[in-house]
């Protein structure tokens, strides 16, 4: 029997790499504890940490309406994740288990949209939602409807459904199961890893939306959290870096928690198959 020696050098190198990658987050957390005066001290105060983090966070929630922005962003992100995942699953089902004219051409066109920068459609899309009256009357519709289709999700679910044995389809047909019943009773229980991976991607993408909410000119109370972070840090003509980092730390907690809860599904959803 061959004993594997501990690879101390490899472990040490990985620890160093992790620390280097964590430095920006640790620095942001440190600066978030500083007052405006301490943030502009040269050299900047790093150790020991200041105790102004609570004051910065209290200022965000009491003066900048951060709690409402966090809740609004969470609601928008979760709505997009749920509907987008459902649409992607239905599209994947159609491309794998249905035959219709132009199927491959349509799938190629969907993949082609991945090459189109979002900035190209901001102007016509904003004109459309303004004409529909969503910006003032239904801001959540303006924030969610343009993002309910997912080329990435369609590709992920199509590839996943392609790897499911065809015998299951034949067995479901013999049992009289229709397409939707087959999707929710057979495919859905086998797709939690892909659903988790897709949910993380879309949640983080929506959570970091900045250009679209700014471009359509939503009211301050209807904005997303990233816009709130930008507007919360100006003090006179200076940027309060302590408040800025505190806002960044607070805004990063929900997607971090979401990722931690679904990290197993995320890793399994993108794992490469290995020969046993």
Buried (B, 14 or more C-beta within 10 A) or exposed (E): EEEEEEEEEEEEEEEEEEEEEEEEEEEBBBBBBBBBEBBBEEEEBEEEBBEBBEBBBEBBBEEBBBEBBBEBBBEBBBBBBEBBBBBBBBBBBBBBBEEEEEEEEBBEEBBEEEEEEEEEEBEEBBEBBBEEEBBEEBBEBBBBBBBBBBBBBBBBBBEBBEEBEEEEBEEBEEEEBEBEEBBEEBBEEEBBBBBBBBBBBBBBBBBBBBEBBBEBEBEEEBBBBBBBBBBBBEEEEEBBBBBBBBBBBBBBEBBEEBBEEBEEBBEEBEEEEEEE
